[in-house]
Amino acid sequence: MKEAGRLFLKAFLYLSFFTVFAAIALSQAHALSYDEMLKAGHEKASLGHYRQAEQDYRQAYEIAQKNRAGDGEKRAESLLYMALMASHDHRFADAETLFQQ
C-alpha cells in the first residue's frame, strides 16, 4: 500500500511540474506573439496599409488582454497604435474612441 501511495505522489509531482512549466512556456509565447504582431503592424503602417496594421495592433491588444499580469503598458501601447491607424485612415470618430480608452 505504501508503494502505491509513493507512486501516486510521484505521478502527482511530475504532473504538477509539467503544468507549471507549460504555463511558463505559454506566457512566454504570448509575449513573443505580442511583439511579433506589433512588428507586423509597424511594417504594414510604414507601407500605408493602415487598416491591416490596425488589425495587427488589435491582435496584439487581445494577446496583452489575455495575459493581464503586468501588461497594462502593452494594452495602452496597442490601443495608441490602433487609434493612430484609424486617424491615418481618416476615421476620426473611431480614433477618438480608441484614444479615450
PDB file as gemmi writes it, atoms N, CA and C in Angstrom:
CRYST1    1.000    1.000    1.000  90.00  90.00  90.00 P 1                      
ATOM      1  N   MET A   1       0.825  -1.196   0.000  1.00  0.00           N  
ATOM      2  CA  MET A   1       0.000   0.000   0.000  1.00  0.00           C  
ATOM      3  C   MET A   1       0.865   1.253   0.000  1.00  0.00           C  
ATOM      4  N   LYS A   2       1.958   1.216   0.766  1.00  0.00           N  
ATOM      5  CA  LYS A   2       2.846   2.369   0.796  1.00  0.00           C  
ATOM      6  C   LYS A   2       3.440   2.630  -0.584  1.00  0.00           C  
ATOM      7  N   GLU A   3       3.759   1.569  -1.306  1.00  0.00           N  
ATOM      8  CA  GLU A   3       4.340   1.724  -2.641  1.00  0.00           C  
ATOM      9  C   GLU A   3       3.353   2.412  -3.580  1.00  0.00           C  
ATOM     10  N   ALA A   4       2.074   2.073  -3.506  1.00  0.00           N  
ATOM     11  CA  ALA A   4       1.055   2.708  -4.347  1.00  0.00           C  
ATOM     12  C   ALA A   4       0.943   4.193  -4.012  1.00  0.00           C  
ATOM     13  N   GLY A   5       1.042   4.523  -2.742  1.00  0.00           N  
ATOM     14  CA  GLY A   5       0.988   5.919  -2.310  1.00  0.00           C  
ATOM     15  C   GLY A   5       2.179   6.702  -2.834  1.00  0.00           C  
ATOM     16  N   ARG A   6       3.357   6.089  -2.799  1.00  0.00           N  
ATOM     17  CA  ARG A   6       4.565   6.747  -3.321  1.00  0.00           C  
ATOM     18  C   ARG A   6       4.452   6.974  -4.824  1.00  0.00           C  
ATOM     19  N   LEU A   7       3.955   5.953  -5.533  1.00  0.00           N  
ATOM     20  CA  LEU A   7       3.788   6.097  -6.970  1.00  0.00           C  
ATOM     21  C   LEU A   7       2.788   7.205  -7.309  1.00  0.00           C  
ATOM     22  N   PHE A   8       1.706   7.260  -6.540  1.00  0.00           N  
ATOM     23  CA  PHE A   8       0.719   8.304  -6.763  1.00  0.00           C  
ATOM     24  C   PHE A   8       1.324   9.682  -6.515  1.00  0.00           C  
ATOM     25  N   LEU A   9       2.052   9.832  -5.431  1.00  0.00           N  
ATOM     26  CA  LEU A   9       2.683  11.104  -5.093  1.00  0.00           C  
ATOM     27  C   LEU A   9       3.694  11.505  -6.165  1.00  0.00           C  
ATOM     28  N   LYS A  10       4.482  10.531  -6.615  1.00  0.00           N  
ATOM     29  CA  LYS A  10       5.471  10.808  -7.660  1.00  0.00           C  
ATOM     30  C   LYS A  10       4.792  11.265  -8.943  1.00  0.00           C  
ATOM     31  N   ALA A  11       3.726  10.596  -9.340  1.00  0.00           N  
ATOM     32  CA  ALA A  11       2.995  10.974 -10.554  1.00  0.00           C  
ATOM     33  C   ALA A  11       2.373  12.360 -10.395  1.00  0.00           C  
ATOM     34  N   PHE A  12       1.841  12.639  -9.205  1.00  0.00           N  
ATOM     35  CA  PHE A  12       1.240  13.948  -8.944  1.00  0.00           C  
ATOM     36  C   PHE A  12       2.285  15.054  -9.039  1.00  0.00           C  
ATOM     37  N   LEU A  13       3.461  14.828  -8.486  1.00  0.00           N  
ATOM     38  CA  LEU A  13       4.526  15.839  -8.536  1.00  0.00           C  
ATOM     39  C   LEU A  13       5.007  16.078  -9.967  1.00  0.00           C  
ATOM     40  N   TYR A  14       5.189  15.010 -10.726  1.00  0.00           N  
ATOM     41  CA  TYR A  14       5.591  15.167 -12.131  1.00  0.00           C  
ATOM     42  C   TYR A  14       4.554  15.970 -12.909  1.00  0.00           C  
ATOM     43  N   LEU A  15       3.290  15.646 -12.698  1.00  0.00           N  
ATOM     44  CA  LEU A  15       2.219  16.353 -13.382  1.00  0.00           C  
ATOM     45  C   LEU A  15       2.188  17.826 -12.969  1.00  0.00           C  
ATOM     46  N   SER A  16       2.408  18.100 -11.703  1.00  0.00           N  
ATOM     47  CA  SER A  16       2.418  19.484 -11.225  1.00  0.00           C  
ATOM     48  C   SER A  16       3.550  20.275 -11.863  1.00  0.00           C  
ATOM     49  N   PHE A  17       4.741  19.677 -11.895  1.00  0.00           N  
ATOM     50  CA  PHE A  17       5.877  20.368 -12.515  1.00  0.00           C  
ATOM     51  C   PHE A  17       5.630  20.605 -14.002  1.00  0.00           C  
ATOM     52  N   PHE A  18       5.060  19.620 -14.672  1.00  0.00           N  
ATOM     53  CA  PHE A  18       4.762  19.769 -16.091  1.00  0.00           C  
ATOM     54  C   PHE A  18       3.779  20.918 -16.310  1.00  0.00           C  
ATOM     55  N   THR A  19       2.760  20.998 -15.468  1.00  0.00           N  
ATOM     56  CA  THR A  19       1.756  22.062 -15.589  1.00  0.00           C  
ATOM     57  C   THR A  19       2.385  23.432 -15.395  1.00  0.00           C  
ATOM     58  N   VAL A  20       3.271  23.574 -14.425  1.00  0.00           N  
ATOM     59  CA  VAL A  20       3.940  24.852 -14.168  1.00  0.00           C  
ATOM     60  C   VAL A  20       4.811  25.242 -15.359  1.00  0.00           C  
ATOM     61  N   PHE A  21       5.600  24.318 -15.861  1.00  0.00           N  
ATOM     62  CA  PHE A  21       6.475  24.624 -16.996  1.00  0.00           C  
ATOM     63  C   PHE A  21       5.669  24.946 -18.252  1.00  0.00           C  
ATOM     64  N   ALA A  22       4.552  24.255 -18.453  1.00  0.00           N  
ATOM     65  CA  ALA A  22       3.703  24.552 -19.606  1.00  0.00           C  
ATOM     66  C   ALA A  22       3.110  25.955 -19.489  1.00  0.00           C  
ATOM     67  N   ALA A  23       2.710  26.343 -18.285  1.00  0.00           N  
ATOM     68  CA  ALA A  23       2.158  27.687 -18.075  1.00  0.00           C  
ATOM     69  C   ALA A  23       3.210  28.752 -18.341  1.00  0.00           C  
ATOM     70  N   ILE A  24       4.436  28.509 -17.912  1.00  0.00           N  
ATOM     71  CA  ILE A  24       5.529  29.465 -18.158  1.00  0.00           C  
ATOM     72  C   ILE A  24       5.789  29.581 -19.656  1.00  0.00           C  
ATOM     73  N   ALA A  25       5.850  28.461 -20.337  1.00  0.00           N  
ATOM     74  CA  ALA A  25       6.091  28.477 -21.783  1.00  0.00           C  
ATOM     75  C   ALA A  25       4.971  29.212 -22.514  1.00  0.00           C  
ATOM     76  N   LEU A  26       3.733  29.007 -22.081  1.00  0.00           N  
ATOM     77  CA  LEU A  26       2.598  29.675 -22.710  1.00  0.00           C  
ATOM     78  C   LEU A  26       2.674  31.182 -22.501  1.00  0.00           C  
ATOM     79  N   SER A  27       3.032  31.620 -21.311  1.00  0.00           N  
ATOM     80  CA  SER A  27       3.118  33.063 -21.065  1.00  0.00           C  
ATOM     81  C   SER A  27       4.245  33.684 -21.881  1.00  0.00           C  
ATOM     82  N   GLN A  28       5.333  32.967 -22.080  1.00  0.00           N  
ATOM     83  CA  GLN A  28       6.416  33.478 -22.911  1.00  0.00           C  
ATOM     84  C   GLN A  28       5.995  33.524 -24.371  1.00  0.00           C  
ATOM     85  N   ALA A  29       5.208  32.560 -24.812  1.00  0.00           N  
ATOM     86  CA  ALA A  29       4.721  32.558 -26.191  1.00  0.00           C  
ATOM     87  C   ALA A  29       3.815  33.763 -26.429  1.00  0.00           C  
ATOM     88  N   HIS A  30       3.003  34.141 -25.416  1.00  0.00           N  
ATOM     89  CA  HIS A  30       2.159  35.324 -25.554  1.00  0.00           C  
ATOM     90  C   HIS A  30       3.007  36.569 -25.728  1.00  0.00           C  
ATOM     91  N   ALA A  31       4.085  36.689 -24.972  1.00  0.00           N  
ATOM     92  CA  ALA A  31       4.943  37.870 -25.081  1.00  0.00           C  
ATOM     93  C   ALA A  31       5.559  37.945 -26.476  1.00  0.00           C  
ATOM     94  N   LEU A  32       6.018  36.814 -26.994  1.00  0.00           N  
ATOM     95  CA  LEU A  32       6.587  36.807 -28.331  1.00  0.00           C  
ATOM     96  C   LEU A  32       5.526  37.140 -29.372  1.00  0.00           C  
ATOM     97  N   SER A  33       4.360  36.580 -29.237  1.00  0.00           N  
ATOM     98  CA  SER A  33       3.296  36.835 -30.192  1.00  0.00           C  
ATOM     99  C   SER A  33       2.901  38.305 -30.183  1.00  0.00           C  
ATOM    100  N   TYR A  34       2.863  38.923 -29.009  1.00  0.00           N  
ATOM    101  CA  TYR A  34       2.538  40.343 -28.919  1.00  0.00           C  
ATOM    102  C   TYR A  34       3.574  41.153 -29.699  1.00  0.00           C  
ATOM    103  N   ASP A  35       4.828  40.880 -29.448  1.00  0.00           N  
ATOM    104  CA  ASP A  35       5.900  41.614 -30.126  1.00  0.00           C  
ATOM    105  C   ASP A  35       5.868  41.386 -31.636  1.00  0.00           C  
ATOM    106  N   GLU A  36       5.583  40.162 -32.037  1.00  0.00           N  
ATOM    107  CA  GLU A  36       5.513  39.857 -33.465  1.00  0.00           C  
ATOM    108  C   GLU A  36       4.355  40.590 -34.128  1.00  0.00           C  
ATOM    109  N   MET A  37       3.212  40.660 -33.454  1.00  0.00           N  
ATOM    110  CA  MET A  37       2.063  41.363 -34.025  1.00  0.00           C  
ATOM    111  C   MET A  37       2.335  42.863 -34.091  1.00  0.00           C  
ATOM    112  N   LEU A  38       2.993  43.396 -33.087  1.00  0.00           N  
ATOM    113  CA  LEU A  38       3.346  44.813 -33.106  1.00  0.00           C  
ATOM    114  C   LEU A  38       4.291  45.110 -34.268  1.00  0.00           C  
ATOM    115  N   LYS A  39       5.264  44.253 -34.449  1.00  0.00           N  
ATOM    116  CA  LYS A  39       6.220  44.442 -35.550  1.00  0.00           C  
ATOM    117  C   LYS A  39       5.510  44.362 -36.898  1.00  0.00           C  
ATOM    118  N   ALA A  40       4.603  43.394 -37.045  1.00  0.00           N  
ATOM    119  CA  ALA A  40       3.849  43.261 -38.293  1.00  0.00           C  
ATOM    120  C   ALA A  40       3.014  44.512 -38.547  1.00  0.00           C  
ATOM    121  N   GLY A  41       2.415  45.047 -37.491  1.00  0.00           N  
ATOM    122  CA  GLY A  41       1.642  46.276 -37.625  1.00  0.00           C  
ATOM    123  C   GLY A  41       2.505  47.443 -38.064  1.00  0.00           C  
ATOM    124  N   HIS A  42       3.688  47.555 -37.472  1.00  0.00           N  
ATOM    125  CA  HIS A  42       4.608  48.634 -37.853  1.00  0.00           C  
ATOM    126  C   HIS A  42       4.989  48.530 -39.336  1.00  0.00           C  
ATOM    127  N   GLU A  43       5.261  47.322 -39.769  1.00  0.00           N  
ATOM    128  CA  GLU A  43       5.662  47.128 -41.175  1.00  0.00           C  
ATOM    129  C   GLU A  43       4.532  47.531 -42.125  1.00  0.00           C  
ATOM    130  N   LYS A  44       3.309  47.122 -41.804  1.00  0.00           N  
ATOM    131  CA  LYS A  44       2.166  47.462 -42.670  1.00  0.00           C  
ATOM    132  C   LYS A  44       1.880  48.963 -42.627  1.00  0.00           C  
ATOM    133  N   ALA A  45       2.008  49.561 -41.449  1.00  0.00           N  
ATOM    134  CA  ALA A  45       1.775  51.008 -41.334  1.00  0.00           C  
ATOM    135  C   ALA A  45       2.793  51.784 -42.153  1.00  0.00           C  
ATOM    136  N   SER A  46       4.026  51.328 -42.160  1.00  0.00           N  
ATOM    137  CA  SER A  46       5.064  52.034 -42.917  1.00  0.00           C  
ATOM    138  C   SER A  46       4.815  51.983 -44.421  1.00  0.00           C  
ATOM    139  N   LEU A  47       4.014  51.000 -44.846  1.00  0.00           N  
ATOM    140  CA  LEU A  47       3.656  50.877 -46.264  1.00  0.00           C  
ATOM    141  C   LEU A  47       2.332  51.583 -46.579  1.00  0.00           C  
ATOM    142  N   GLY A  48       1.716  52.172 -45.553  1.00  0.00           N  
ATOM    143  CA  GLY A  48       0.455  52.871 -45.762  1.00  0.00           C  
ATOM    144  C   GLY A  48      -0.770  51.978 -45.710  1.00  0.00           C  
ATOM    145  N   HIS A  49      -0.609  50.752 -45.248  1.00  0.00           N  
ATOM    146  CA  HIS A  49      -1.727  49.802 -45.132  1.00  0.00           C  
ATOM    147  C   HIS A  49      -2.303  49.908 -43.716  1.00  0.00           C  
ATOM    148  N   TYR A  50      -3.017  51.008 -43.481  1.00  0.00           N  
ATOM    149  CA  TYR A  50      -3.428  51.345 -42.121  1.00  0.00           C  
ATOM    150  C   TYR A  50      -4.467  50.402 -41.541  1.00  0.00           C  
ATOM    151  N   ARG A  51      -5.429  49.971 -42.318  1.00  0.00           N  
ATOM    152  CA  ARG A  51      -6.442  49.048 -41.777  1.00  0.00           C  
ATOM    153  C   ARG A  51      -5.836  47.693 -41.437  1.00  0.00           C  
ATOM    154  N   GLN A  52      -4.939  47.219 -42.275  1.00  0.00           N  
ATOM    155  CA  GLN A  52      -4.272  45.947 -41.983  1.00  0.00           C  
ATOM    156  C   GLN A  52      -3.380  46.086 -40.759  1.00  0.00           C  
ATOM    157  N   ALA A  53      -2.694  47.209 -40.656  1.00  0.00           N  
ATOM    158  CA  ALA A  53      -1.853  47.450 -39.478  1.00  0.00           C  
ATOM    159  C   ALA A  53      -2.716  47.497 -38.228  1.00  0.00           C  
ATOM    160  N   GLU A  54      -3.863  48.152 -38.327  1.00  0.00           N  
ATOM    161  CA  GLU A  54      -4.768  48.237 -37.175  1.00  0.00           C  
ATOM    162  C   GLU A  54      -5.213  46.843 -36.726  1.00  0.00           C  
ATOM    163  N   GLN A  55      -5.458  45.955 -37.678  1.00  0.00           N  
ATOM    164  CA  GLN A  55      -5.835  44.580 -37.323  1.00  0.00           C  
ATOM    165  C   GLN A  55      -4.716  43.886 -36.556  1.00  0.00           C  
ATOM    166  N   ASP A  56      -3.464  44.100 -36.981  1.00  0.00           N  
ATOM    167  CA  ASP A  56      -2.333  43.511 -36.262  1.00  0.00           C  
ATOM    168  C   ASP A  56      -2.223  44.084 -34.853  1.00  0.00           C  
ATOM    169  N   TYR A  57      -2.410  45.394 -34.740  1.00  0.00           N  
ATOM    170  CA  TYR A  57      -2.372  46.021 -33.410  1.00  0.00           C  
ATOM    171  C   TYR A  57      -3.517  45.523 -32.536  1.00  0.00           C  
ATOM    172  N   ARG A  58      -4.678  45.285 -33.150  1.00  0.00           N  
ATOM    173  CA  ARG A  58      -5.809  44.756 -32.384  1.00  0.00           C  
ATOM    174  C   ARG A  58      -5.490  43.348 -31.871  1.00  0.00           C  
ATOM    175  N   GLN A  59      -4.842  42.534 -32.686  1.00  0.00           N  
ATOM    176  CA  GLN A  59      -4.448  41.196 -32.222  1.00  0.00           C  
ATOM    177  C   GLN A  59      -3.427  41.299 -31.098  1.00  0.00           C  
ATOM    178  N   ALA A  60      -2.504  42.246 -31.206  1.00  0.00           N  
ATOM    179  CA  ALA A  60      -1.535  42.461 -30.134  1.00  0.00           C  
ATOM    180  C   ALA A  60      -2.263  42.861 -28.852  1.00  0.00           C  
ATOM    181  N   TYR A  61      -3.271  43.731 -28.992  1.00  0.00           N  
ATOM    182  CA  TYR A  61      -4.065  44.147 -27.837  1.00  0.00           C  
ATOM    183  C   TYR A  61      -4.762  42.950 -27.197  1.00  0.00           C  
ATOM    184  N   GLU A  62      -5.352  42.097 -28.016  1.00  0.00           N  
ATOM    185  CA  GLU A  62      -6.061  40.927 -27.489  1.00  0.00           C  
ATOM    186  C   GLU A  62      -5.112  39.976 -26.768  1.00  0.00           C  
ATOM    187  N   ILE A  63      -3.909  39.831 -27.290  1.00  0.00           N  
ATOM    188  CA  ILE A  63      -2.911  38.988 -26.621  1.00  0.00           C  
ATOM    189  C   ILE A  63      -2.552  39.592 -25.263  1.00  0.00           C  
ATOM    190  N   ALA A  64      -2.320  40.898 -25.230  1.00  0.00           N  
ATOM    191  CA  ALA A  64      -2.000  41.566 -23.972  1.00  0.00           C  
ATOM    192  C   ALA A  64      -3.175  41.486 -23.001  1.00  0.00           C  
ATOM    193  N   GLN A  65      -4.384  41.564 -23.526  1.00  0.00           N  
ATOM    194  CA  GLN A  65      -5.586  41.486 -22.684  1.00  0.00           C  
ATOM    195  C   GLN A  65      -5.697  40.113 -22.025  1.00  0.00           C  
ATOM    196  N   LYS A  66      -5.387  39.062 -22.774  1.00  0.00           N  
ATOM    197  CA  LYS A  66      -5.443  37.705 -22.220  1.00  0.00           C  
ATOM    198  C   LYS A  66      -4.370  37.488 -21.164  1.00  0.00           C  
ATOM    199  N   ASN A  67      -3.245  38.133 -21.333  1.00  0.00           N  
ATOM    200  CA  ASN A  67      -2.108  37.967 -20.433  1.00  0.00           C  
ATOM    201  C   ASN A  67      -2.019  39.211 -19.547  1.00  0.00           C  
ATOM    202  N   ARG A  68      -3.001  39.417 -18.698  1.00  0.00           N  
ATOM    203  CA  ARG A  68      -3.185  40.656 -17.947  1.00  0.00           C  
ATOM    204  C   ARG A  68      -2.028  41.032 -17.026  1.00  0.00           C  
ATOM    205  N   ALA A  69      -1.341  40.088 -16.465  1.00  0.00           N  
ATOM    206  CA  ALA A  69      -0.333  40.381 -15.448  1.00  0.00           C  
ATOM    207  C   ALA A  69       0.780  41.264 -16.002  1.00  0.00           C  
ATOM    208  N   GLY A  70       0.832  42.505 -15.566  1.00  0.00           N  
ATOM    209  CA  GLY A  70       1.911  43.411 -15.937  1.00  0.00           C  
ATOM    210  C   GLY A  70       1.861  43.914 -17.362  1.00  0.00           C  
ATOM    211  N   ASP A  71       0.747  43.714 -18.064  1.00  0.00           N  
ATOM    212  CA  ASP A  71       0.684  44.096 -19.467  1.00  0.00           C  
ATOM    213  C   ASP A  71      -0.168  45.331 -19.713  1.00  0.00           C  
ATOM    214  N   GLY A  72      -0.419  46.143 -18.697  1.00  0.00           N  
ATOM    215  CA  GLY A  72      -1.192  47.364 -18.890  1.00  0.00           C  
ATOM    216  C   GLY A  72      -0.536  48.296 -19.888  1.00  0.00           C  
ATOM    217  N   GLU A  73       0.777  48.353 -19.847  1.00  0.00           N  
ATOM    218  CA  GLU A  73       1.502  49.201 -20.794  1.00  0.00           C  
ATOM    219  C   GLU A  73       1.350  48.673 -22.220  1.00  0.00           C  
ATOM    220  N   LYS A  74       1.357  47.365 -22.370  1.00  0.00           N  
ATOM    221  CA  LYS A  74       1.203  46.780 -23.709  1.00  0.00           C  
ATOM    222  C   LYS A  74      -0.189  47.051 -24.260  1.00  0.00           C  
ATOM    223  N   ARG A  75      -1.205  46.945 -23.397  1.00  0.00           N  
ATOM    224  CA  ARG A  75      -2.566  47.249 -23.855  1.00  0.00           C  
ATOM    225  C   ARG A  75      -2.668  48.709 -24.281  1.00  0.00           C  
ATOM    226  N   ALA A  76      -2.105  49.605 -23.480  1.00  0.00           N  
ATOM    227  CA  ALA A  76      -2.143  51.034 -23.815  1.00  0.00           C  
ATOM    228  C   ALA A  76      -1.379  51.316 -25.110  1.00  0.00           C  
ATOM    229  N   GLU A  77      -0.238  50.671 -25.269  1.00  0.00           N  
ATOM    230  CA  GLU A  77       0.569  50.870 -26.471  1.00  0.00           C  
ATOM    231  C   GLU A  77      -0.187  50.424 -27.723  1.00  0.00           C  
ATOM    232  N   SER A  78      -0.791  49.245 -27.664  1.00  0.00           N  
ATOM    233  CA  SER A  78      -1.504  48.746 -28.836  1.00  0.00           C  
ATOM    234  C   SER A  78      -2.749  49.583 -29.123  1.00  0.00           C  
ATOM    235  N   LEU A  79      -3.433  50.079 -28.074  1.00  0.00           N  
ATOM    236  CA  LEU A  79      -4.573  50.977 -28.291  1.00  0.00           C  
ATOM    237  C   LEU A  79      -4.129  52.264 -28.969  1.00  0.00           C  
ATOM    238  N   LEU A  80      -2.999  52.796 -28.554  1.00  0.00           N  
ATOM    239  CA  LEU A  80      -2.461  54.004 -29.167  1.00  0.00           C  
ATOM    240  C   LEU A  80      -2.216  53.792 -30.657  1.00  0.00           C  
ATOM    241  N   TYR A  81      -1.579  52.694 -30.998  1.00  0.00           N  
ATOM    242  CA  TYR A  81      -1.303  52.410 -32.403  1.00  0.00           C  
ATOM    243  C   TYR A  81      -2.593  52.197 -33.195  1.00  0.00           C  
ATOM    244  N   MET A  82      -3.584  51.535 -32.593  1.00  0.00           N  
ATOM    245  CA  MET A  82      -4.863  51.354 -33.284  1.00  0.00           C  
ATOM    246  C   MET A  82      -5.507  52.712 -33.555  1.00  0.00           C  
ATOM    247  N   ALA A  83      -5.458  53.603 -32.573  1.00  0.00           N  
ATOM    248  CA  ALA A  83      -6.029  54.939 -32.739  1.00  0.00           C  
ATOM    249  C   ALA A  83      -5.307  55.714 -33.832  1.00  0.00           C  
ATOM    250  N   LEU A  84      -4.001  55.613 -33.857  1.00  0.00           N  
ATOM    251  CA  LEU A  84      -3.231  56.303 -34.892  1.00  0.00           C  
ATOM    252  C   LEU A  84      -3.568  55.784 -36.283  1.00  0.00           C  
ATOM    253  N   MET A  85      -3.762  54.483 -36.408  1.00  0.00           N  
ATOM    254  CA  MET A  85      -4.096  53.910 -37.712  1.00  0.00           C  
ATOM    255  C   MET A  85      -5.481  54.367 -38.160  1.00  0.00           C  
ATOM    256  N   ALA A  86      -6.434  54.419 -37.227  1.00  0.00           N  
ATOM    257  CA  ALA A  86      -7.769  54.908 -37.572  1.00  0.00           C  
ATOM    258  C   ALA A  86      -7.688  56.370 -38.015  1.00  0.00           C  
ATOM    259  N   SER A  87      -6.876  57.157 -37.337  1.00  0.00           N  
ATOM    260  CA  SER A  87      -6.693  58.563 -37.696  1.00  0.00           C  
ATOM    261  C   SER A  87      -6.063  58.699 -39.080  1.00  0.00           C  
ATOM    262  N   HIS A  88      -5.033  57.921 -39.350  1.00  0.00           N  
ATOM    263  CA  HIS A  88      -4.391  57.959 -40.666  1.00  0.00           C  
ATOM    264  C   HIS A  88      -5.363  57.556 -41.774  1.00  0.00           C  
ATOM    265  N   ASP A  89      -6.328  56.712 -41.407  1.00  0.00           N  
ATOM    266  CA  ASP A  89      -7.321  56.229 -42.368  1.00  0.00           C  
ATOM    267  C   ASP A  89      -8.543  57.169 -42.426  1.00  0.00           C  
ATOM    268  N   HIS A  90      -8.440  58.330 -41.786  1.00  0.00           N  
ATOM    269  CA  HIS A  90      -9.489  59.351 -41.766  1.00  0.00           C  
ATOM    270  C   HIS A  90     -10.769  58.882 -41.091  1.00  0.00           C  
ATOM    271  N   ARG A  91     -10.645  57.977 -40.150  1.00  0.00           N  
ATOM    272  CA  ARG A  91     -11.782  57.522 -39.338  1.00  0.00           C  
ATOM    273  C   ARG A  91     -11.608  58.161 -37.962  1.00  0.00           C  
ATOM    274  N   PHE A  92     -11.895  59.442 -37.921  1.00  0.00           N  
ATOM    275  CA  PHE A  92     -11.574  60.243 -36.746  1.00  0.00           C  
ATOM    276  C   PHE A  92     -12.442  59.907 -35.534  1.00  0.00           C  
ATOM    277  N   ALA A  93     -13.698  59.559 -35.750  1.00  0.00           N  
ATOM    278  CA  ALA A  93     -14.560  59.172 -34.621  1.00  0.00           C  
ATOM    279  C   ALA A  93     -14.039  57.885 -33.974  1.00  0.00           C  
ATOM    280  N   ASP A  94     -13.626  56.924 -34.813  1.00  0.00           N  
ATOM    281  CA  ASP A  94     -13.044  55.681 -34.282  1.00  0.00           C  
ATOM    282  C   ASP A  94     -11.753  55.978 -33.534  1.00  0.00           C  
ATOM    283  N   ALA A  95     -10.946  56.851 -34.118  1.00  0.00           N  
ATOM    284  CA  ALA A  95      -9.664  57.207 -33.484  1.00  0.00           C  
ATOM    285  C   ALA A  95      -9.902  57.849 -32.128  1.00  0.00           C  
ATOM    286  N   GLU A  96     -10.871  58.752 -32.051  1.00  0.00           N  
ATOM    287  CA  GLU A  96     -11.158  59.424 -30.780  1.00  0.00           C  
ATOM    288  C   GLU A  96     -11.581  58.427 -29.716  1.00  0.00           C  
ATOM    289  N   THR A  97     -12.444  57.484 -30.105  1.00  0.00           N  
ATOM    290  CA  THR A  97     -12.897  56.445 -29.156  1.00  0.00           C  
ATOM    291  C   THR A  97     -11.706  55.628 -28.648  1.00  0.00           C  
ATOM    292  N   LEU A  98     -10.822  55.266 -29.546  1.00  0.00           N  
ATOM    293  CA  LEU A  98      -9.656  54.471 -29.152  1.00  0.00           C  
ATOM    294  C   LEU A  98      -8.708  55.300 -28.266  1.00  0.00           C  
ATOM    295  N   PHE A  99      -8.511  56.570 -28.606  1.00  0.00           N  
ATOM    296  CA  PHE A  99      -7.658  57.430 -27.779  1.00  0.00           C  
ATOM    297  C   PHE A  99      -8.210  57.571 -26.364  1.00  0.00           C  
ATOM    298  N   GLN A 100      -9.526  57.607 -26.229  1.00  0.00           N  
ATOM    299  CA  GLN A 100     -10.141  57.771 -24.921  1.00  0.00           C  
ATOM    300  C   GLN A 100     -10.038  56.525 -24.051  1.00  0.00           C  
ATOM    301  N   GLN A 101      -9.840  55.391 -24.675  1.00  0.00           N  
ATOM    302  CA  GLN A 101      -9.702  54.158 -23.888  1.00  0.00           C  
ATOM    303  C   GLN A 101      -8.370  54.157 -23.198  1.00  0.00           C  
TER     304      GLN A 101                                                      
END                                                                             
